Amino acid sequence: MSHPLAAGLRDGFDALQLSLSAAQQQTLLDYADWLAKWNRVYNLTALRQPQQLLTHHLLDSLAVCVPVQRQLSALDLPHAPRLLDVGSGGGLPGAVLAIACPVLALRCVDAVAKKALFISQVAAALRLPNLQGQHARVEHIVQPHDLVLSRAFASLADFTRLSQGALAPQGLWLALKGKVPHDEIAALPPEIEVFHVEPVRVPGLDAERCLVWMRRRGGV
């Protein structure tokens, strides 16, 4: 029997110009099933309808893939890109990125133990060696990451302040936002530079989305 989200997911790939293997597509569907199952007990997300799960979570996260790959390729890193998803919750977008972009090394950190445990369980069950869940507060993480990203975590000022110890010297911050957060951008400290605000179109989602790219002033 075909998965109820399979057709919508394939249409989303086409709209986002993503080319994923059949195995990756199946892993995304398996991840959606895991998220729905655990959500009944652990409240990983407030959205429970399958169509909402597809548009607001899977496709919303997948819309980040191409921009992330583009920015990381410009860094010309000598190693596999190391990403930290702050306040990852159920792995959005971190787990989705790990499935869609297996060359990326994803660490999903959350201060809630059950959410970090979910990521660890998903990584093992779906055989994702590039995905790791960690129960911690982001301000306690000091390992360097090339990209630190967040989705609905905090204001830009709080996000960059709390995660600065986890960012490599030439690394980038990425905040997934709805409408362009002009007030939050204006409130950033002078040492943080917004170098690109990128609109993104999420298939099937009638709402504004943008990516706010930041770095330390004087960085790459």
Accessible surface in RSA format (square Angstrom, percent):
REM  Atomic radii and reference values for relative SASA: ProtOr
REM  Chains: A
REM  Algorithm: Lee & Richards
REM  Probe-radius: 1.40
REM  Slices: 20
REM RES _ NUM      All-atoms   Total-Side   Main-Chain    Non-polar    All polar
REM                ABS   REL    ABS   REL    ABS   REL    ABS   REL    ABS   REL
RES MET A   1   241.77 125.2 151.17 100.0  90.61 215.7 125.66 106.8 116.11 153.8
RES SER A   2    87.49  73.9  59.77  79.8  27.72  63.8  55.52 118.2  31.97  44.8
RES HIS A   3    39.37  21.5  26.21  18.2  13.16  33.7  29.16  30.0  10.21  11.9
RES PRO A   4   115.94  84.5  77.08  70.3  38.87 141.3  89.93  74.3  26.01 161.7
RES LEU A   5     8.30   4.6   7.59   5.4   0.71   1.8   8.30   5.8   0.00   0.0
RES ALA A   6     8.75   8.0   7.47  11.5   1.28   2.9   8.43  11.9   0.32   0.9
RES ALA A   7    57.29  52.7  54.93  84.8   2.36   5.4  56.08  79.0   1.20   3.2
RES GLY A   8    24.36  30.0   0.00   N/A  24.36  30.0  17.96  49.3   6.39  14.3
RES LEU A   9     1.68   0.9   1.68   1.2   0.00   0.0   1.68   1.2   0.00   0.0
RES ARG A  10   120.34  50.5 119.22  60.8   1.12   2.7  45.56  62.3  74.78  45.3
RES ASP A  11    97.04  68.0  91.19  90.8   5.85  13.8  28.86  67.9  68.17  68.0
RES GLY A  12     1.02   1.3   0.00   N/A   1.02   1.3   0.63   1.7   0.40   0.9
RES PHE A  13     8.25   4.1   8.25   5.1   0.00   0.0   8.25   5.0   0.00   0.0
RES ASP A  14   110.58  77.5  91.56  91.1  19.02  45.0  32.69  76.9  77.89  77.7
RES ALA A  15    67.98  62.5  30.02  46.3  37.96  86.3  42.93  60.5  25.05  66.3
RES LEU A  16    26.55  14.8  15.22  10.9  11.33  28.5  19.24  13.5   7.30  19.7
RES GLN A  17   162.75  91.0 132.58  96.9  30.16  71.8  43.79  93.2 118.96  90.2
RES LEU A  18    23.43  13.0  11.07   7.9  12.36  31.1  12.98   9.1  10.45  28.1
RES SER A  19   117.14  99.0  82.43 110.0  34.71  80.0  48.63 103.5  68.51  96.0
RES LEU A  20    19.78  11.0   4.63   3.3  15.15  38.1   5.61   3.9  14.17  38.1
RES SER A  21    59.42  50.2  44.62  59.6  14.79  34.1  51.43 109.5   7.99  11.2
RES ALA A  22    83.29  76.6  69.66 107.5  13.63  31.0  71.94 101.3  11.35  30.1
RES ALA A  23    72.72  66.9  60.69  93.7  12.03  27.4  69.25  97.5   3.48   9.2
RES GLN A  24    36.64  20.5  35.25  25.8   1.39   3.3  20.42  43.5  16.22  12.3
RES GLN A  25    42.10  23.5  42.10  30.8   0.00   0.0   7.56  16.1  34.54  26.2
RES GLN A  26    92.65  51.8  91.42  66.8   1.23   2.9  41.06  87.4  51.58  39.1
RES THR A  27    26.37  18.8  26.00  26.4   0.37   0.9   2.98   4.0  23.40  35.4
RES LEU A  28     0.00   0.0   0.00   0.0   0.00   0.0   0.00   0.0   0.00   0.0
RES LEU A  29    10.92   6.1  10.92   7.8   0.00   0.0  10.92   7.7   0.00   0.0
RES ASP A  30    46.58  32.6  45.68  45.5   0.90   2.1   8.56  20.1  38.02  37.9
RES TYR A  31     0.00   0.0   0.00   0.0   0.00   0.0   0.00   0.0   0.00   0.0
RES ALA A  32     1.13   1.0   0.63   1.0   0.50   1.1   0.85   1.2   0.28   0.7
RES ASP A  33    69.21  48.5  63.65  63.3   5.56  13.2  27.21  64.0  42.00  41.9
RES TRP A  34    69.15  27.8  67.85  32.8   1.30   3.1  51.20  27.3  17.95  29.1
RES LEU A  35     0.67   0.4   0.67   0.5   0.00   0.0   0.67   0.5   0.00   0.0
RES ALA A  36    42.40  39.0  33.78  52.1   8.62  19.6  40.12  56.5   2.27   6.0
RES LYS A  37   130.89  63.9 128.06  78.6   2.82   6.7  70.41  63.4  60.47  64.4
RES TRP A  38    36.04  14.5  33.21  16.1   2.83   6.7  26.72  14.2   9.33  15.1
RES ASN A  39     6.13   4.2   5.45   5.3   0.68   1.6   2.00   4.8   4.13   4.0
RES ARG A  40   172.14  72.3 139.26  71.0  32.88  78.3  61.83  84.5 110.31  66.9
RES VAL A  41   116.79  76.8  86.64  78.4  30.15  72.7  90.71  78.8  26.07  70.7
RES TYR A  42    72.70  33.9  72.64  41.3   0.06   0.2  33.16  24.9  39.55  48.8
RES ASN A  43    90.15  62.2  81.97  79.2   8.18  19.7  19.76  47.6  70.39  68.0
RES LEU A  44    14.21   7.9   0.00   0.0  14.21  35.7   0.10   0.1  14.11  38.0
RES THR A  45    16.53  11.8   8.54   8.7   7.99  19.0  13.51  18.1   3.02   4.6
RES ALA A  46    94.19  86.6  64.14  99.0  30.05  68.4  67.83  95.5  26.36  69.8
RES LEU A  47    46.95  26.1  44.28  31.7   2.67   6.7  44.70  31.4   2.25   6.1
RES ARG A  48   130.55  54.8 100.61  51.3  29.95  71.3  59.82  81.8  70.73  42.9
RES GLN A  49   112.85  63.1 112.79  82.4   0.05   0.1  34.43  73.3  78.42  59.5
RES PRO A  50    74.22  54.1  72.09  65.7   2.13   7.7  74.22  61.3   0.00   0.0
RES GLN A  51   109.45  61.2 107.37  78.5   2.08   5.0  59.00 125.6  50.45  38.3
RES GLN A  52    64.12  35.9  63.53  46.4   0.59   1.4  15.20  32.3  48.92  37.1
RES LEU A  53    13.27   7.4  13.27   9.5   0.00   0.0  13.27   9.3   0.00   0.0
RES LEU A  54     5.87   3.3   5.87   4.2   0.00   0.0   5.87   4.1   0.00   0.0
RES THR A  55     8.37   6.0   8.37   8.5   0.00   0.0   5.07   6.8   3.31   5.0
RES HIS A  56    55.79  30.5  55.75  38.8   0.03   0.1  35.23  36.3  20.56  23.9
RES HIS A  57    13.98   7.6  13.98   9.7   0.00   0.0  13.98  14.4   0.00   0.0
RES LEU A  58     0.00   0.0   0.00   0.0   0.00   0.0   0.00   0.0   0.00   0.0
RES LEU A  59     4.78   2.7   4.78   3.4   0.00   0.0   4.78   3.4   0.00   0.0
RES ASP A  60     8.51   6.0   6.34   6.3   2.17   5.1   0.12   0.3   8.39   8.4
RES SER A  61     0.00   0.0   0.00   0.0   0.00   0.0   0.00   0.0   0.00   0.0
RES LEU A  62     1.20   0.7   0.00   0.0   1.20   3.0   0.00   0.0   1.20   3.2
RES ALA A  63     7.52   6.9   0.61   0.9   6.92  15.7   1.41   2.0   6.12  16.2
RES VAL A  64     1.51   1.0   1.51   1.4   0.00   0.0   1.51   1.3   0.00   0.0
RES CYS A  65     0.42   0.3   0.42   0.5   0.00   0.0   0.42   1.1   0.00   0.0
RES VAL A  66    55.86  36.8  54.78  49.6   1.08   2.6  54.92  47.7   0.94   2.5
RES PRO A  67     8.60   6.3   8.60   7.8   0.00   0.0   8.60   7.1   0.00   0.0
RES VAL A  68     0.00   0.0   0.00   0.0   0.00   0.0   0.00   0.0   0.00   0.0
RES GLN A  69    77.27  43.2  70.67  51.6   6.60  15.7  26.07  55.5  51.20  38.8
RES ARG A  70   119.69  50.3 110.66  56.4   9.04  21.5  67.34  92.0  52.35  31.7
RES GLN A  71    28.33  15.8  27.15  19.8   1.18   2.8   1.54   3.3  26.79  20.3
RES LEU A  72     7.83   4.4   4.47   3.2   3.35   8.4   4.76   3.3   3.07   8.3
RES SER A  73    82.18  69.4  54.97  73.4  27.20  62.7  51.74 110.2  30.44  42.6
RES ALA A  74    82.27  75.6  44.35  68.4  37.92  86.3  56.03  78.9  26.23  69.5
RES LEU A  75    31.87  17.8   9.35   6.7  22.52  56.6  12.10   8.5  19.77  53.2
RES ASP A  76   126.21  88.4 106.48 106.0  19.72  46.6  29.24  68.8  96.97  96.7
RES LEU A  77    49.25  27.4  23.30  16.7  25.95  65.2  23.51  16.5  25.75  69.3
RES PRO A  78   127.95  93.2  83.57  76.2  44.38 161.3  97.40  80.4  30.55 189.9
RES HIS A  79    72.68  39.7  54.76  38.1  17.92  45.8  57.15  58.9  15.53  18.1
RES ALA A  80    59.44  54.6  42.66  65.8  16.77  38.2  48.66  68.5  10.77  28.5
RES PRO A  81    22.03  16.1  22.03  20.1   0.00   0.0  22.03  18.2   0.00   0.0
RES ARG A  82    79.10  33.2  79.10  40.3   0.00   0.0  38.26  52.3  40.84  24.8
RES LEU A  83     0.33   0.2   0.00   0.0   0.33   0.8   0.00   0.0   0.33   0.9
RES LEU A  84     0.00   0.0   0.00   0.0   0.00   0.0   0.00   0.0   0.00   0.0
RES ASP A  85     0.40   0.3   0.40   0.4   0.00   0.0   0.00   0.0   0.40   0.4
RES VAL A  86     1.20   0.8   0.95   0.9   0.25   0.6   0.95   0.8   0.25   0.7
RES GLY A  87    29.30  36.1   0.00   N/A  29.30  36.1  10.61  29.1  18.69  41.9
RES SER A  88     4.75   4.0   0.86   1.1   3.89   9.0   1.03   2.2   3.72   5.2
RES GLY A  89    11.36  14.0   0.00   N/A  11.36  14.0  11.01  30.2   0.35   0.8
RES GLY A  90     3.02   3.7   0.00   N/A   3.02   3.7   0.54   1.5   2.48   5.5
RES GLY A  91     0.00   0.0   0.00   N/A   0.00   0.0   0.00   0.0   0.00   0.0
RES LEU A  92    13.40   7.5   9.06   6.5   4.34  10.9   9.06   6.4   4.34  11.7
RES PRO A  93     0.00   0.0   0.00   0.0   0.00   0.0   0.00   0.0   0.00   0.0
RES GLY A  94     0.00   0.0   0.00   N/A   0.00   0.0   0.00   0.0   0.00   0.0
RES ALA A  95     0.00   0.0   0.00   0.0   0.00   0.0   0.00   0.0   0.00   0.0
RES VAL A  96     0.00   0.0   0.00   0.0   0.00   0.0   0.00   0.0   0.00   0.0
RES LEU A  97     0.00   0.0   0.00   0.0   0.00   0.0   0.00   0.0   0.00   0.0
RES ALA A  98     0.87   0.8   0.00   0.0   0.87   2.0   0.00   0.0   0.87   2.3
RES ILE A  99     5.33   3.0   1.28   1.0   4.05   9.8   2.46   1.8   2.87   7.8
RES ALA A 100    11.45  10.5   0.56   0.9  10.89  24.8   0.56   0.8  10.89  28.8
RES CYS A 101     3.65   2.8   1.93   2.2   1.72   4.0   1.72   4.4   1.93   2.1
RES PRO A 102    84.10  61.3  69.31  63.2  14.80  53.8  69.60  57.5  14.51  90.2
RES VAL A 103   101.94  67.1  90.57  82.0  11.37  27.4  98.81  85.9   3.13   8.5
RES LEU A 104     3.61   2.0   3.02   2.2   0.59   1.5   3.48   2.4   0.13   0.4
RES ALA A 105    41.52  38.2  38.12  58.8   3.40   7.7  38.95  54.8   2.58   6.8
RES LEU A 106     4.28   2.4   0.00   0.0   4.28  10.8   1.04   0.7   3.24   8.7
RES ARG A 107    41.00  17.2  40.84  20.8   0.16   0.4   5.75   7.9  35.25  21.4
RES CYS A 108     1.27   1.0   0.40   0.4   0.87   2.0   0.54   1.4   0.73   0.8
RES VAL A 109     1.63   1.1   1.58   1.4   0.05   0.1   1.58   1.4   0.05   0.1
RES ASP A 110    13.75   9.6  12.00  11.9   1.75   4.1   3.75   8.8  10.01  10.0
RES ALA A 111    52.14  47.9  31.44  48.5  20.70  47.1  32.17  45.3  19.97  52.9
RES VAL A 112    60.39  39.7  57.49  52.0   2.90   7.0  60.39  52.5   0.00   0.0
RES ALA A 113    54.91  50.5  47.67  73.6   7.24  16.5  47.87  67.4   7.04  18.7
RES LYS A 114    78.88  38.5  74.47  45.7   4.41  10.5  37.06  33.4  41.82  44.5
RES LYS A 115    46.81  22.8  46.79  28.7   0.03   0.1   3.94   3.5  42.87  45.7
RES ALA A 116     5.20   4.8   3.85   5.9   1.35   3.1   5.13   7.2   0.07   0.2
RES LEU A 117    85.97  47.9  81.34  58.2   4.63  11.6  85.28  59.9   0.69   1.8
RES PHE A 118     0.00   0.0   0.00   0.0   0.00   0.0   0.00   0.0   0.00   0.0
RES ILE A 119     1.44   0.8   1.44   1.1   0.00   0.0   1.44   1.0   0.00   0.0
RES SER A 120    47.11  39.8  38.50  51.4   8.61  19.8  28.32  60.3  18.79  26.3
RES GLN A 121    75.03  42.0  72.39  52.9   2.64   6.3   3.70   7.9  71.33  54.1
RES VAL A 122     0.00   0.0   0.00   0.0   0.00   0.0   0.00   0.0   0.00   0.0
RES ALA A 123    13.13  12.1   9.75  15.0   3.38   7.7  10.06  14.2   3.07   8.1
RES ALA A 124    78.14  71.8  52.31  80.7  25.83  58.8  63.94  90.0  14.20  37.6
RES ALA A 125    50.73  46.6  15.80  24.4  34.93  79.5  28.09  39.6  22.64  60.0
RES LEU A 126    26.22  14.6  11.37   8.1  14.85  37.3  16.14  11.3  10.07  27.1
RES ARG A 127   208.62  87.6 188.60  96.1  20.02  47.7  67.93  92.8 140.68  85.3
RES LEU A 128    18.72  10.4  16.14  11.5   2.58   6.5  16.41  11.5   2.31   6.2
RES PRO A 129   137.61 100.3  94.51  86.2  43.10 156.7 108.26  89.4  29.35 182.4
RES ASN A 130    27.65  19.1  16.58  16.0  11.07  26.7  23.12  55.6   4.52   4.4
RES LEU A 131     9.69   5.4   0.00   0.0   9.69  24.4   0.22   0.2   9.47  25.5
RES GLN A 132    87.24  48.8  83.82  61.3   3.43   8.2  32.45  69.1  54.79  41.6
RES GLY A 133    14.97  18.5   0.00   N/A  14.97  18.5   0.00   0.0  14.97  33.5
RES GLN A 134    46.07  25.8  42.24  30.9   3.83   9.1  17.75  37.8  28.32  21.5
RES HIS A 135   108.57  59.3  84.09  58.5  24.47  62.6  53.94  55.6  54.62  63.6
RES ALA A 136    22.64  20.8  12.24  18.9  10.39  23.6  21.58  30.4   1.06   2.8
RES ARG A 137   133.23  55.9 129.89  66.2   3.33   7.9  40.39  55.2  92.84  56.3
RES VAL A 138     8.39   5.5   4.12   3.7   4.27  10.3   4.12   3.6   4.27  11.6
RES GLU A 139    69.81  40.1  44.68  33.8  25.12  59.8  29.37  56.8  40.44  33.0
RES HIS A 140   129.06  70.5 103.54  72.0  25.52  65.3  70.53  72.7  58.53  68.1
RES ILE A 141     3.49   2.0   1.16   0.9   2.33   5.6   2.82   2.0   0.67   1.8
RES VAL A 142   114.14  75.1  99.49  90.1  14.65  35.3  99.49  86.4  14.65  39.7
RES GLN A 143    78.65  44.0  76.07  55.6   2.58   6.2  38.91  82.8  39.74  30.1
RES PRO A 144    64.89  47.3  61.09  55.7   3.81  13.8  61.84  51.1   3.05  19.0
RES HIS A 145     7.41   4.0   7.41   5.1   0.00   0.0   3.20   3.3   4.21   4.9
RES ASP A 146     4.54   3.2   4.47   4.4   0.07   0.2   0.33   0.8   4.20   4.2
RES LEU A 147     0.00   0.0   0.00   0.0   0.00   0.0   0.00   0.0   0.00   0.0
RES VAL A 148     0.00   0.0   0.00   0.0   0.00   0.0   0.00   0.0   0.00   0.0
RES LEU A 149     0.00   0.0   0.00   0.0   0.00   0.0   0.00   0.0   0.00   0.0
RES SER A 150     3.79   3.2   3.53   4.7   0.26   0.6   0.00   0.0   3.79   5.3
RES ARG A 151    45.09  18.9  35.47  18.1   9.62  22.9   9.64  13.2  35.45  21.5
RES ALA A 152    99.00  91.0  55.06  85.0  43.94  99.9  70.78  99.7  28.22  74.8
RES PHE A 153    67.88  34.0  37.96  23.5  29.92  77.8  42.27  25.6  25.60  73.3
RES ALA A 154    31.51  29.0  11.92  18.4  19.59  44.6  27.51  38.7   4.00  10.6
RES SER A 155    41.89  35.4  33.09  44.2   8.80  20.3  30.46  64.9  11.43  16.0
RES LEU A 156     0.23   0.1   0.23   0.2   0.00   0.0   0.23   0.2   0.00   0.0
RES ALA A 157    27.86  25.6  25.48  39.3   2.39   5.4  25.61  36.1   2.26   6.0
RES ASP A 158    56.76  39.8  56.76  56.5   0.00   0.0   1.95   4.6  54.81  54.7
RES PHE A 159     0.48   0.2   0.48   0.3   0.01   0.0   0.48   0.3   0.01   0.0
RES THR A 160     2.86   2.0   1.75   1.8   1.11   2.6   0.90   1.2   1.95   3.0
RES ARG A 161   135.42  56.9 125.16  63.8  10.26  24.4  66.16  90.4  69.26  42.0
RES LEU A 162    42.92  23.9  38.11  27.3   4.81  12.1  39.67  27.9   3.26   8.8
RES SER A 163     0.21   0.2   0.08   0.1   0.13   0.3   0.21   0.4   0.00   0.0
RES GLN A 164    99.77  55.8  96.82  70.8   2.95   7.0  20.15  42.9  79.62  60.4
RES GLY A 165    44.76  55.2   0.00   N/A  44.76  55.2  31.93  87.6  12.83  28.7
RES ALA A 166     0.23   0.2   0.00   0.0   0.23   0.5   0.00   0.0   0.23   0.6
RES LEU A 167     9.49   5.3   0.00   0.0   9.49  23.8   0.00   0.0   9.49  25.5
RES ALA A 168     8.93   8.2   8.93  13.8   0.00   0.0   8.93  12.6   0.00   0.0
RES PRO A 169   103.15  75.2  91.91  83.8  11.24  40.9  96.37  79.6   6.78  42.1
RES GLN A 170    96.86  54.2  93.12  68.1   3.74   8.9  50.90 108.3  45.96  34.9
RES GLY A 171     3.81   4.7   0.00   N/A   3.81   4.7   1.38   3.8   2.42   5.4
RES LEU A 172     3.40   1.9   3.40   2.4   0.00   0.0   3.40   2.4   0.00   0.0
RES TRP A 173     0.97   0.4   0.97   0.5   0.00   0.0   0.97   0.5   0.00   0.0
RES LEU A 174     0.00   0.0   0.00   0.0   0.00   0.0   0.00   0.0   0.00   0.0
RES ALA A 175     1.46   1.3   1.46   2.3   0.00   0.0   1.46   2.1   0.00   0.0
RES LEU A 176    15.74   8.8   9.20   6.6   6.54  16.4   9.81   6.9   5.93  16.0
RES LYS A 177    34.23  16.7  28.28  17.4   5.95  14.2  21.32  19.2  12.91  13.8
RES GLY A 178    29.33  36.2   0.00   N/A  29.33  36.2  16.69  45.8  12.64  28.3
RES LYS A 179   152.39  74.3 140.41  86.1  11.98  28.5  83.31  75.0  69.08  73.6
RES VAL A 180    53.72  35.4  42.28  38.3  11.44  27.6  42.28  36.7  11.44  31.0
RES PRO A 181    17.93  13.1   6.97   6.4  10.96  39.8  17.93  14.8   0.00   0.0
RES HIS A 182   130.32  71.2 122.62  85.2   7.71  19.7  85.27  87.9  45.06  52.4
RES ASP A 183   125.28  87.8 116.54 116.0   8.75  20.7  38.32  90.2  86.96  86.7
RES GLU A 184    50.21  28.8  46.77  35.4   3.45   8.2  21.56  41.7  28.65  23.4
RES ILE A 185    44.34  25.2  37.40  27.9   6.94  16.7  37.40  26.9   6.94  18.8
RES ALA A 186    86.88  79.9  49.75  76.8  37.14  84.5  60.92  85.8  25.96  68.8
RES ALA A 187    68.95  63.4  40.87  63.1  28.08  63.9  51.76  72.9  17.18  45.5
RES LEU A 188    21.22  11.8   4.66   3.3  16.56  41.6   4.66   3.3  16.56  44.6
RES PRO A 189    45.48  33.1  37.76  34.4   7.72  28.1  44.45  36.7   1.03   6.4
RES PRO A 190   111.77  81.5 100.24  91.4  11.54  41.9 110.56  91.3   1.21   7.5
RES GLU A 191   103.02  59.1  97.57  73.8   5.45  13.0  56.61 109.5  46.41  37.9
RES ILE A 192    15.61   8.9  10.75   8.0   4.86  11.7  10.75   7.7   4.86  13.2
RES GLU A 193    40.20  23.1  40.09  30.3   0.11   0.3   5.75  11.1  34.45  28.1
RES VAL A 194    40.70  26.8  14.17  12.8  26.52  63.9  14.17  12.3  26.52  71.9
RES PHE A 195    53.00  26.5  20.13  12.5  32.87  85.5  26.91  16.3  26.09  74.7
RES HIS A 196    70.87  38.7  64.61  44.9   6.25  16.0  45.15  46.5  25.72  29.9
RES VAL A 197    47.54  31.3  29.05  26.3  18.49  44.6  29.05  25.2  18.49  50.2
RES GLU A 198    19.42  11.1  19.42  14.7   0.00   0.0   8.91  17.2  10.51   8.6
RES PRO A 199   109.42  79.7  95.30  86.9  14.12  51.3  95.59  78.9  13.83  86.0
RES VAL A 200    25.83  17.0  11.43  10.3  14.41  34.7  17.69  15.4   8.14  22.1
RES ARG A 201   161.59  67.8 149.66  76.3  11.93  28.4  82.22 112.4  79.37  48.1
RES VAL A 202     1.07   0.7   0.33   0.3   0.74   1.8   0.33   0.3   0.74   2.0
RES PRO A 203    23.18  16.9  15.07  13.7   8.11  29.5  23.15  19.1   0.03   0.2
RES GLY A 204    69.74  86.0   0.00   N/A  69.74  86.0  36.98 101.5  32.76  73.4
RES LEU A 205    10.65   5.9  10.04   7.2   0.62   1.5  10.37   7.3   0.29   0.8
RES ASP A 206   149.01 104.4 120.01 119.4  29.00  68.6  39.40  92.7 109.61 109.3
RES ALA A 207    50.91  46.8  27.49  42.4  23.43  53.3  39.72  55.9  11.20  29.7
RES GLU A 208   105.86  60.8  92.96  70.3  12.90  30.7  45.25  87.5  60.61  49.5
RES ARG A 209    58.58  24.6  51.66  26.3   6.92  16.5  11.41  15.6  47.17  28.6
RES CYS A 210     4.26   3.2   3.62   4.0   0.64   1.5   3.62   9.2   0.64   0.7
RES LEU A 211     2.17   1.2   2.17   1.6   0.00   0.0   2.17   1.5   0.00   0.0
RES VAL A 212     0.00   0.0   0.00   0.0   0.00   0.0   0.00   0.0   0.00   0.0
RES TRP A 213     0.21   0.1   0.21   0.1   0.00   0.0   0.21   0.1   0.00   0.0
RES MET A 214     0.00   0.0   0.00   0.0   0.00   0.0   0.00   0.0   0.00   0.0
RES ARG A 215    52.25  21.9  52.25  26.6   0.00   0.0   1.47   2.0  50.78  30.8
RES ARG A 216    73.38  30.8  72.44  36.9   0.94   2.2  43.40  59.3  29.98  18.2
RES ARG A 217   145.45  61.1 120.69  61.5  24.76  59.0  56.80  77.6  88.65  53.7
RES GLY A 218    78.80  97.2   0.00   N/A  78.80  97.2  41.77 114.6  37.03  82.9
RES GLY A 219    29.10  35.9   0.00   N/A  29.10  35.9   7.73  21.2  21.37  47.9
RES VAL A 220    75.76  49.9  46.19  41.8  29.57  71.3  75.42  65.5   0.34   0.9
END  Absolute sums over single chains surface
CHAIN  1 A    10316.5       8151.7       2164.8       5827.7       4488.8
END  Absolute sums over all chains
TOTAL         10316.5       8151.7       2164.8       5827.7       4488.8
